[in-house]
Amino acid sequence: MSSLGDLYQEVILDHNRSPRNFHQLDISSRKVEGRNPLCGDHLTLYVRFKDGVIDDIGFQGSGCAISTASASLMTDAVKGKTIEEAKLLFSGFHNMVTGKLMGTVDVEMLGKLSIFSGVCKFPVRVKCATLAWHTLQAALQSDQDVVSSE
């Protein structure tokens, strides 16, 4: 396996076993539920905004390793970011995992999230990797409905 493949596997397994920000917020500005009916992934995302910044974020739920790791890495990446910065990260991540970047991943912007770049080769896994992100997008847009990856 390539070193990038090894890193991908190591980071995914680490964030699946010990997800960061895996908790409910006692006080949140938004609470949005996300579901992937194809494989059964589901999560509830809690976001607290303060002065246009994501002051705190957490999630609860269950899903495959990719879904859980993506939610964990996402919460780490957007905490402390402005709403606009979080939207830019969503766009960059989504373009990367759906193959729209065609090998030009902005590693500086995406940081650890760039380990998901190979997901675009597995269309079924794209929905797993983007579930938390679509749920965040709904929270950023004040959409309180259930988000589905379908």
DOFI-967961 format. One record per atom (N, C-alpha, C): x, y, z; chain. Coordinates in nm, 2 decimals. Layout:
BEGIN
{{X; Y; Z}; "A"}
...
//
This chain:
BEGIN
{{0.09; -0.12; 0.00}; "A"}
{{0.00; 0.00; 0.00}; "A"}
{{0.09; 0.12; 0.00}; "A"}
{{0.05; 0.23; -0.07}; "A"}
{{0.12; 0.35; -0.08}; "A"}
{{0.12; 0.42; 0.06}; "A"}
{{0.22; 0.51; 0.08}; "A"}
{{0.22; 0.59; 0.21}; "A"}
{{0.10; 0.67; 0.22}; "A"}
{{0.04; 0.73; 0.12}; "A"}
{{-0.08; 0.80; 0.13}; "A"}
{{-0.19; 0.71; 0.17}; "A"}
{{-0.20; 0.59; 0.11}; "A"}
{{-0.30; 0.49; 0.14}; "A"}
{{-0.29; 0.45; 0.29}; "A"}
{{-0.17; 0.43; 0.34}; "A"}
{{-0.14; 0.40; 0.48}; "A"}
{{-0.19; 0.51; 0.57}; "A"}
{{-0.16; 0.64; 0.53}; "A"}
{{-0.20; 0.75; 0.61}; "A"}
{{-0.35; 0.76; 0.61}; "A"}
{{-0.41; 0.74; 0.50}; "A"}
{{-0.56; 0.75; 0.49}; "A"}
{{-0.62; 0.65; 0.59}; "A"}
{{-0.57; 0.52; 0.58}; "A"}
{{-0.63; 0.42; 0.66}; "A"}
{{-0.60; 0.45; 0.81}; "A"}
{{-0.48; 0.50; 0.85}; "A"}
{{-0.45; 0.53; 0.98}; "A"}
{{-0.54; 0.64; 1.04}; "A"}
{{-0.55; 0.75; 0.96}; "A"}
{{-0.63; 0.86; 1.01}; "A"}
{{-0.78; 0.82; 1.02}; "A"}
{{-0.83; 0.75; 0.92}; "A"}
{{-0.97; 0.71; 0.93}; "A"}
{{-1.00; 0.62; 1.05}; "A"}
{{-0.91; 0.52; 1.07}; "A"}
{{-0.93; 0.43; 1.19}; "A"}
{{-0.92; 0.51; 1.32}; "A"}
{{-0.82; 0.60; 1.33}; "A"}
{{-0.81; 0.68; 1.45}; "A"}
{{-0.93; 0.76; 1.48}; "A"}
{{-0.98; 0.83; 1.38}; "A"}
{{-1.10; 0.92; 1.40}; "A"}
{{-1.23; 0.84; 1.42}; "A"}
{{-1.23; 0.72; 1.37}; "A"}
{{-1.35; 0.63; 1.39}; "A"}
{{-1.35; 0.57; 1.53}; "A"}
{{-1.23; 0.53; 1.58}; "A"}
{{-1.22; 0.47; 1.71}; "A"}
{{-1.24; 0.58; 1.82}; "A"}
{{-1.18; 0.70; 1.80}; "A"}
{{-1.19; 0.81; 1.89}; "A"}
{{-1.23; 0.94; 1.83}; "A"}
{{-1.36; 0.95; 1.79}; "A"}
{{-1.40; 1.07; 1.72}; "A"}
{{-1.39; 1.19; 1.80}; "A"}
{{-1.34; 1.30; 1.74}; "A"}
{{-1.32; 1.43; 1.81}; "A"}
{{-1.46; 1.50; 1.81}; "A"}
{{-1.49; 1.57; 1.91}; "A"}
{{-1.61; 1.65; 1.92}; "A"}
{{-1.74; 1.56; 1.92}; "A"}
{{-1.73; 1.44; 1.96}; "A"}
{{-1.84; 1.35; 1.97}; "A"}
{{-1.92; 1.37; 2.10}; "A"}
{{-2.00; 1.47; 2.09}; "A"}
{{-2.08; 1.50; 2.21}; "A"}
{{-2.20; 1.60; 2.17}; "A"}
{{-2.29; 1.60; 2.25}; "A"}
{{-2.41; 1.70; 2.23}; "A"}
{{-2.37; 1.83; 2.30}; "A"}
{{-2.40; 1.94; 2.24}; "A"}
{{-2.38; 2.07; 2.31}; "A"}
{{-2.50; 2.10; 2.39}; "A"}
{{-2.47; 2.14; 2.52}; "A"}
{{-2.58; 2.18; 2.60}; "A"}
{{-2.66; 2.30; 2.55}; "A"}
{{-2.58; 2.39; 2.49}; "A"}
{{-2.65; 2.51; 2.43}; "A"}
{{-2.59; 2.52; 2.29}; "A"}
{{-2.69; 2.51; 2.19}; "A"}
{{-2.64; 2.52; 2.05}; "A"}
{{-2.73; 2.62; 1.98}; "A"}
{{-2.68; 2.68; 1.88}; "A"}
{{-2.76; 2.77; 1.79}; "A"}
{{-2.84; 2.69; 1.69}; "A"}
{{-2.78; 2.58; 1.65}; "A"}
{{-2.85; 2.49; 1.55}; "A"}
{{-2.83; 2.35; 1.58}; "A"}
{{-2.93; 2.27; 1.55}; "A"}
{{-2.93; 2.13; 1.57}; "A"}
{{-2.99; 2.07; 1.44}; "A"}
{{-2.91; 1.99; 1.37}; "A"}
{{-2.96; 1.94; 1.24}; "A"}
{{-2.93; 1.79; 1.23}; "A"}
{{-3.02; 1.71; 1.18}; "A"}
{{-3.00; 1.57; 1.17}; "A"}
{{-2.97; 1.54; 1.03}; "A"}
{{-2.88; 1.44; 1.01}; "A"}
{{-2.84; 1.40; 0.88}; "A"}
{{-2.85; 1.24; 0.87}; "A"}
{{-2.89; 1.20; 0.75}; "A"}
{{-2.91; 1.05; 0.73}; "A"}
{{-2.86; 1.01; 0.59}; "A"}
{{-2.80; 0.89; 0.59}; "A"}
{{-2.76; 0.83; 0.46}; "A"}
{{-2.84; 0.70; 0.46}; "A"}
{{-2.96; 0.70; 0.39}; "A"}
{{-3.04; 0.58; 0.39}; "A"}
{{-2.98; 0.46; 0.32}; "A"}
{{-2.88; 0.49; 0.23}; "A"}
{{-2.82; 0.38; 0.16}; "A"}
{{-2.74; 0.28; 0.25}; "A"}
{{-2.67; 0.34; 0.35}; "A"}
{{-2.59; 0.25; 0.43}; "A"}
{{-2.63; 0.26; 0.58}; "A"}
{{-2.72; 0.35; 0.61}; "A"}
{{-2.77; 0.36; 0.75}; "A"}
{{-2.70; 0.46; 0.84}; "A"}
{{-2.60; 0.53; 0.78}; "A"}
{{-2.53; 0.63; 0.86}; "A"}
{{-2.63; 0.74; 0.91}; "A"}
{{-2.62; 0.78; 1.03}; "A"}
{{-2.70; 0.90; 1.07}; "A"}
{{-2.62; 0.97; 1.18}; "A"}
{{-2.65; 1.10; 1.19}; "A"}
{{-2.58; 1.19; 1.29}; "A"}
{{-2.67; 1.31; 1.32}; "A"}
{{-2.65; 1.36; 1.44}; "A"}
{{-2.71; 1.49; 1.48}; "A"}
{{-2.59; 1.58; 1.50}; "A"}
{{-2.60; 1.70; 1.43}; "A"}
{{-2.49; 1.80; 1.44}; "A"}
{{-2.54; 1.91; 1.53}; "A"}
{{-2.46; 1.95; 1.62}; "A"}
{{-2.49; 2.07; 1.71}; "A"}
{{-2.38; 2.18; 1.68}; "A"}
{{-2.43; 2.30; 1.65}; "A"}
{{-2.34; 2.41; 1.62}; "A"}
{{-2.38; 2.53; 1.70}; "A"}
{{-2.28; 2.59; 1.76}; "A"}
{{-2.30; 2.71; 1.84}; "A"}
{{-2.22; 2.82; 1.77}; "A"}
{{-2.29; 2.93; 1.73}; "A"}
{{-2.22; 3.05; 1.67}; "A"}
{{-2.21; 3.16; 1.77}; "A"}
{{-2.10; 3.23; 1.76}; "A"}
{{-2.08; 3.35; 1.84}; "A"}
{{-2.01; 3.45; 1.75}; "A"}
{{-2.08; 3.56; 1.73}; "A"}
{{-2.03; 3.67; 1.65}; "A"}
{{-1.98; 3.63; 1.51}; "A"}
{{-2.06; 3.54; 1.45}; "A"}
{{-2.04; 3.49; 1.31}; "A"}
{{-1.93; 3.39; 1.30}; "A"}
{{-1.89; 3.33; 1.42}; "A"}
{{-1.78; 3.23; 1.42}; "A"}
{{-1.84; 3.10; 1.48}; "A"}
{{-1.80; 2.99; 1.43}; "A"}
{{-1.84; 2.86; 1.49}; "A"}
{{-1.76; 2.85; 1.62}; "A"}
{{-1.83; 2.88; 1.73}; "A"}
{{-1.77; 2.88; 1.86}; "A"}
{{-1.75; 2.74; 1.92}; "A"}
{{-1.84; 2.65; 1.89}; "A"}
{{-1.83; 2.51; 1.93}; "A"}
{{-1.92; 2.43; 1.84}; "A"}
{{-1.88; 2.30; 1.82}; "A"}
{{-1.95; 2.21; 1.73}; "A"}
{{-1.93; 2.07; 1.79}; "A"}
{{-2.04; 1.99; 1.78}; "A"}
{{-2.03; 1.85; 1.82}; "A"}
{{-2.13; 1.77; 1.74}; "A"}
{{-2.11; 1.64; 1.75}; "A"}
{{-2.20; 1.55; 1.68}; "A"}
{{-2.22; 1.42; 1.75}; "A"}
{{-2.33; 1.35; 1.73}; "A"}
{{-2.36; 1.22; 1.78}; "A"}
{{-2.42; 1.14; 1.67}; "A"}
{{-2.42; 1.01; 1.68}; "A"}
{{-2.48; 0.92; 1.59}; "A"}
{{-2.39; 0.80; 1.56}; "A"}
{{-2.43; 0.73; 1.46}; "A"}
{{-2.35; 0.61; 1.42}; "A"}
{{-2.34; 0.60; 1.27}; "A"}
{{-2.24; 0.53; 1.23}; "A"}
{{-2.22; 0.51; 1.09}; "A"}
{{-2.09; 0.44; 1.06}; "A"}
{{-2.06; 0.43; 0.94}; "A"}
{{-1.94; 0.36; 0.90}; "A"}
{{-1.81; 0.44; 0.93}; "A"}
{{-1.70; 0.38; 0.92}; "A"}
{{-1.57; 0.44; 0.96}; "A"}
{{-1.55; 0.57; 0.88}; "A"}
{{-1.58; 0.57; 0.75}; "A"}
{{-1.56; 0.69; 0.67}; "A"}
{{-1.66; 0.81; 0.72}; "A"}
{{-1.78; 0.78; 0.74}; "A"}
{{-1.88; 0.87; 0.79}; "A"}
{{-1.84; 0.94; 0.92}; "A"}
{{-1.80; 0.85; 1.02}; "A"}
{{-1.76; 0.90; 1.15}; "A"}
{{-1.63; 0.98; 1.14}; "A"}
{{-1.53; 0.93; 1.07}; "A"}
{{-1.41; 1.00; 1.06}; "A"}
{{-1.42; 1.13; 0.99}; "A"}
{{-1.51; 1.14; 0.89}; "A"}
{{-1.53; 1.26; 0.82}; "A"}
{{-1.60; 1.37; 0.91}; "A"}
{{-1.69; 1.32; 0.99}; "A"}
{{-1.76; 1.41; 1.08}; "A"}
{{-1.66; 1.46; 1.19}; "A"}
{{-1.58; 1.37; 1.24}; "A"}
{{-1.48; 1.41; 1.34}; "A"}
{{-1.38; 1.51; 1.28}; "A"}
{{-1.32; 1.48; 1.16}; "A"}
{{-1.23; 1.58; 1.10}; "A"}
{{-1.29; 1.71; 1.06}; "A"}
{{-1.42; 1.70; 1.02}; "A"}
{{-1.49; 1.82; 0.98}; "A"}
{{-1.51; 1.91; 1.10}; "A"}
{{-1.55; 1.86; 1.22}; "A"}
{{-1.57; 1.94; 1.34}; "A"}
{{-1.44; 2.00; 1.38}; "A"}
{{-1.33; 1.93; 1.37}; "A"}
{{-1.20; 1.99; 1.41}; "A"}
{{-1.17; 2.10; 1.31}; "A"}
{{-1.20; 2.08; 1.18}; "A"}
{{-1.16; 2.18; 1.08}; "A"}
{{-1.24; 2.31; 1.09}; "A"}
{{-1.36; 2.30; 1.12}; "A"}
{{-1.45; 2.42; 1.12}; "A"}
{{-1.46; 2.50; 1.25}; "A"}
{{-1.42; 2.43; 1.36}; "A"}
{{-1.43; 2.50; 1.49}; "A"}
{{-1.34; 2.62; 1.49}; "A"}
{{-1.39; 2.74; 1.52}; "A"}
{{-1.32; 2.86; 1.52}; "A"}
{{-1.32; 2.94; 1.39}; "A"}
{{-1.38; 2.88; 1.29}; "A"}
{{-1.39; 2.94; 1.16}; "A"}
{{-1.51; 3.03; 1.15}; "A"}
{{-1.51; 3.13; 1.06}; "A"}
{{-1.63; 3.21; 1.04}; "A"}
{{-1.72; 3.12; 0.95}; "A"}
{{-1.85; 3.16; 0.94}; "A"}
{{-1.94; 3.09; 0.86}; "A"}
{{-1.89; 3.09; 0.71}; "A"}
{{-1.84; 3.20; 0.66}; "A"}
{{-1.79; 3.20; 0.53}; "A"}
{{-1.67; 3.11; 0.51}; "A"}
{{-1.58; 3.10; 0.60}; "A"}
{{-1.47; 3.01; 0.59}; "A"}
{{-1.52; 2.87; 0.59}; "A"}
{{-1.62; 2.84; 0.68}; "A"}
{{-1.67; 2.70; 0.68}; "A"}
{{-1.74; 2.66; 0.55}; "A"}
{{-1.81; 2.76; 0.48}; "A"}
{{-1.87; 2.74; 0.35}; "A"}
{{-1.76; 2.71; 0.25}; "A"}
{{-1.65; 2.78; 0.25}; "A"}
{{-1.54; 2.76; 0.16}; "A"}
{{-1.48; 2.62; 0.18}; "A"}
{{-1.46; 2.58; 0.31}; "A"}
{{-1.41; 2.44; 0.33}; "A"}
{{-1.51; 2.34; 0.28}; "A"}
{{-1.64; 2.36; 0.30}; "A"}
{{-1.74; 2.27; 0.24}; "A"}
{{-1.72; 2.25; 0.09}; "A"}
{{-1.71; 2.37; 0.03}; "A"}
{{-1.70; 2.37; -0.12}; "A"}
{{-1.57; 2.29; -0.16}; "A"}
{{-1.46; 2.32; -0.10}; "A"}
{{-1.34; 2.26; -0.13}; "A"}
{{-1.34; 2.11; -0.11}; "A"}
{{-1.40; 2.07; 0.01}; "A"}
{{-1.41; 1.93; 0.04}; "A"}
{{-1.50; 1.85; -0.06}; "A"}
{{-1.61; 1.92; -0.08}; "A"}
{{-1.71; 1.85; -0.17}; "A"}
{{-1.66; 1.84; -0.31}; "A"}
{{-1.59; 1.94; -0.36}; "A"}
{{-1.53; 1.93; -0.49}; "A"}
{{-1.42; 1.82; -0.50}; "A"}
{{-1.35; 1.81; -0.39}; "A"}
{{-1.24; 1.71; -0.39}; "A"}
{{-1.30; 1.57; -0.39}; "A"}
{{-1.40; 1.54; -0.30}; "A"}
{{-1.45; 1.40; -0.29}; "A"}
{{-1.54; 1.36; -0.41}; "A"}
{{-1.59; 1.46; -0.48}; "A"}
{{-1.68; 1.43; -0.60}; "A"}
{{-1.59; 1.43; -0.72}; "A"}
{{-1.46; 1.45; -0.71}; "A"}
{{-1.37; 1.45; -0.83}; "A"}
{{-1.37; 1.57; -0.92}; "A"}
{{-1.43; 1.68; -0.87}; "A"}
{{-1.43; 1.80; -0.95}; "A"}
{{-1.30; 1.88; -0.95}; "A"}
{{-1.21; 1.84; -0.86}; "A"}
{{-1.08; 1.91; -0.86}; "A"}
{{-0.98; 1.85; -0.95}; "A"}
{{-1.00; 1.73; -0.99}; "A"}
{{-0.91; 1.66; -1.09}; "A"}
{{-0.76; 1.67; -1.05}; "A"}
{{-0.73; 1.62; -0.93}; "A"}
{{-0.59; 1.61; -0.89}; "A"}
{{-0.53; 1.74; -0.84}; "A"}
{{-0.60; 1.85; -0.83}; "A"}
{{-0.55; 1.97; -0.78}; "A"}
{{-0.60; 2.01; -0.64}; "A"}
{{-0.58; 1.92; -0.55}; "A"}
{{-0.63; 1.93; -0.41}; "A"}
{{-0.55; 2.04; -0.34}; "A"}
{{-0.62; 2.14; -0.28}; "A"}
{{-0.56; 2.25; -0.21}; "A"}
{{-0.53; 2.20; -0.07}; "A"}
{{-0.41; 2.13; -0.05}; "A"}
{{-0.37; 2.07; 0.07}; "A"}
{{-0.36; 2.18; 0.18}; "A"}
{{-0.32; 2.30; 0.14}; "A"}
{{-0.30; 2.41; 0.24}; "A"}
{{-0.44; 2.44; 0.30}; "A"}
{{-0.54; 2.45; 0.22}; "A"}
{{-0.67; 2.49; 0.27}; "A"}
{{-0.74; 2.37; 0.34}; "A"}
{{-0.73; 2.25; 0.28}; "A"}
{{-0.80; 2.14; 0.34}; "A"}
{{-0.73; 2.06; 0.45}; "A"}
{{-0.60; 2.08; 0.46}; "A"}
{{-0.52; 2.01; 0.56}; "A"}
{{-0.54; 1.86; 0.57}; "A"}
{{-0.57; 1.81; 0.69}; "A"}
{{-0.59; 1.67; 0.70}; "A"}
{{-0.71; 1.61; 0.62}; "A"}
{{-0.80; 1.70; 0.59}; "A"}
{{-0.92; 1.66; 0.51}; "A"}
{{-0.88; 1.61; 0.37}; "A"}
{{-0.76; 1.64; 0.32}; "A"}
{{-0.72; 1.60; 0.19}; "A"}
{{-0.69; 1.45; 0.18}; "A"}
{{-0.69; 1.38; 0.30}; "A"}
{{-0.67; 1.24; 0.29}; "A"}
{{-0.79; 1.17; 0.23}; "A"}
{{-0.90; 1.24; 0.22}; "A"}
{{-1.03; 1.19; 0.16}; "A"}
{{-1.02; 1.20; 0.01}; "A"}
{{-0.92; 1.25; -0.05}; "A"}
{{-0.91; 1.27; -0.19}; "A"}
{{-0.94; 1.15; -0.28}; "A"}
{{-0.91; 1.03; -0.23}; "A"}
{{-0.93; 0.91; -0.30}; "A"}
{{-1.07; 0.86; -0.30}; "A"}
{{-1.16; 0.92; -0.22}; "A"}
{{-1.30; 0.88; -0.20}; "A"}
{{-1.37; 0.89; -0.34}; "A"}
{{-1.33; 0.99; -0.42}; "A"}
{{-1.40; 1.01; -0.55}; "A"}
{{-1.40; 0.89; -0.64}; "A"}
{{-1.31; 0.80; -0.61}; "A"}
{{-1.30; 0.68; -0.69}; "A"}
{{-1.41; 0.57; -0.65}; "A"}
{{-1.48; 0.60; -0.54}; "A"}
{{-1.58; 0.51; -0.49}; "A"}
{{-1.71; 0.59; -0.46}; "A"}
{{-1.79; 0.60; -0.57}; "A"}
{{-1.91; 0.68; -0.56}; "A"}
{{-2.00; 0.65; -0.44}; "A"}
{{-2.01; 0.53; -0.40}; "A"}
{{-2.10; 0.49; -0.29}; "A"}
{{-2.04; 0.55; -0.16}; "A"}
{{-1.91; 0.56; -0.15}; "A"}
{{-1.85; 0.62; -0.03}; "A"}
{{-1.85; 0.77; -0.02}; "A"}
{{-1.87; 0.83; -0.14}; "A"}
{{-1.88; 0.98; -0.14}; "A"}
{{-2.00; 1.02; -0.04}; "A"}
{{-2.11; 0.95; -0.05}; "A"}
{{-2.22; 0.99; 0.04}; "A"}
{{-2.19; 0.97; 0.18}; "A"}
{{-2.10; 0.87; 0.22}; "A"}
{{-2.06; 0.86; 0.36}; "A"}
{{-1.97; 0.97; 0.40}; "A"}
{{-1.88; 1.01; 0.31}; "A"}
{{-1.78; 1.12; 0.34}; "A"}
{{-1.85; 1.25; 0.35}; "A"}
{{-1.95; 1.27; 0.28}; "A"}
{{-2.01; 1.41; 0.27}; "A"}
{{-2.14; 1.43; 0.36}; "A"}
{{-2.18; 1.32; 0.43}; "A"}
{{-2.30; 1.34; 0.51}; "A"}
{{-2.29; 1.45; 0.61}; "A"}
{{-2.18; 1.44; 0.69}; "A"}
{{-2.16; 1.55; 0.80}; "A"}
{{-2.15; 1.68; 0.73}; "A"}
{{-2.09; 1.69; 0.62}; "A"}
{{-2.07; 1.82; 0.55}; "A"}
{{-2.20; 1.88; 0.50}; "A"}
{{-2.29; 1.80; 0.44}; "A"}
{{-2.42; 1.85; 0.40}; "A"}
{{-2.50; 1.89; 0.52}; "A"}
{{-2.48; 1.82; 0.63}; "A"}
{{-2.56; 1.85; 0.75}; "A"}
{{-2.51; 1.99; 0.81}; "A"}
{{-2.38; 2.01; 0.80}; "A"}
{{-2.32; 2.14; 0.84}; "A"}
{{-2.37; 2.25; 0.75}; "A"}
{{-2.38; 2.22; 0.62}; "A"}
{{-2.43; 2.32; 0.52}; "A"}
{{-2.57; 2.36; 0.56}; "A"}
{{-2.65; 2.27; 0.60}; "A"}
{{-2.79; 2.30; 0.64}; "A"}
{{-2.79; 2.38; 0.76}; "A"}
{{-2.70; 2.35; 0.86}; "A"}
{{-2.69; 2.43; 0.98}; "A"}
{{-2.64; 2.57; 0.95}; "A"}
{{-2.55; 2.59; 0.86}; "A"}
{{-2.50; 2.72; 0.82}; "A"}
{{-2.61; 2.80; 0.75}; "A"}
{{-2.70; 2.74; 0.69}; "A"}
{{-2.81; 2.80; 0.62}; "A"}
{{-2.94; 2.81; 0.70}; "A"}
{{-2.93; 2.78; 0.83}; "A"}
{{-3.05; 2.78; 0.92}; "A"}
{{-3.15; 2.68; 0.88}; "A"}
{{-3.12; 2.58; 0.80}; "A"}
{{-3.22; 2.47; 0.76}; "A"}
{{-3.22; 2.37; 0.87}; "A"}
{{-3.33; 2.35; 0.94}; "A"}
{{-3.35; 2.26; 1.05}; "A"}
{{-3.41; 2.13; 1.01}; "A"}
{{-3.43; 2.11; 0.88}; "A"}
{{-3.49; 1.98; 0.83}; "A"}
{{-3.39; 1.87; 0.84}; "A"}
{{-3.43; 1.75; 0.83}; "A"}
{{-3.34; 1.63; 0.82}; "A"}
{{-3.27; 1.64; 0.68}; "A"}
{{-3.14; 1.62; 0.68}; "A"}
{{-3.06; 1.62; 0.56}; "A"}
{{-3.04; 1.47; 0.52}; "A"}
{{-3.06; 1.45; 0.39}; "A"}
{{-3.04; 1.31; 0.34}; "A"}
{{-2.93; 1.31; 0.23}; "A"}
{{-2.85; 1.21; 0.23}; "A"}
{{-2.75; 1.20; 0.13}; "A"}
{{-2.80; 1.15; 0.00}; "A"}
{{-2.93; 1.12; -0.01}; "A"}
{{-2.99; 1.08; -0.13}; "A"}
{{-3.04; 1.19; -0.21}; "A"}
//
